[in-house]
Every structure is written in C-alpha cells, then in structure tokens.
C-alpha cells in the first residue's frame, strides 16, 4: 500500500497507536515518507536518516550488482562488458579496461572495499534510525497527534472536506500544498 490508498484513519492508527494491522510498519514508514515529501513537511531527523539510508542502499546495491555482472560477463566471455563501465561513474567510480584481467579485477576489488565503508555507514545509520524511533517520547507522540489534528481542523475551517475514513494521505498532502500556495499568494498580495 502507498499513500494514494492509505486513508487518514489508517495512517493515524499506525502513527499514533502503533496499530499495524491494516498496514505494516514498513508500509507506514513508506507512506509517511511519501506524505512528508509530497506535502513539503520533511526534514525531520527520522526523515533525513531514512532518505540517507535509502540513498546509500541504492548505491551499494547498484554498484555491487555492477561488480558481480562484470565478473559473470568475464567468466562467460573472457573480458568485461565495456559499455557498462561508464555506469560506475554515476556512483563516483572510474573503471577502465586496458586488456589486463588482473588489473581489472584489482579495480573491482578496490570498488568492493570502498563500498564496505558505505555498508558500515548505512548499518550505523539504520541503528541510529531504530534508536531514534524507539526513543521517541510519548509526549512527542501526543504533541504530534495534537499538531496533526490541529492541522486537519485548520484545513476543514478553510473549507477542505476531510473524511478521515475516505480521504487518502495523498489527498491530504495535496491540500497542504494548495494551502501553502494560497498563503504564499495572499502574503505576496499584501506585501
């Protein structure tokens, strides 16, 4: 499930009651990230960690896949797949072919050794994220719930129709963005 399908009721139940019967904890994290991104309500410590971890994991997976595919290609054809060498540049690695398999393998091993530092850092950030989530105080959850409800009430006062059991998190994010744009326009007109 993503934020285009998740209702406000389901989201609030997961966020504030830790009820993961309708959506899993992983789905909640994903939906929350989508909502925060689409509404512009991002840049919390938790969100920054999630984005950083996701970015590192993508780099690790893509680079290691590239390294493994090069090795498999060499096993099959006796030389690397040359058109894919430039793909490593996207991740900050320069891989060259000088008709020397030993040198090429050494380059692959250097890349793997370097990627290990990203794996270690990503693991550390995942532990930090887990600690951040676990150490969230109940007061913060109550304040978050109060702030979330206050935002819903404010949007309803501005004539947004919000039925918590039917309105999706995507719809809510759109309302927030529209409200911000209207506030910006009104602020510009009065300046």
Helices and strands as residue ranges (DSSP letters): H 8-17, H 25-39, H 45-77, G 82-91, H 101-134, H 138-157, H 169-189
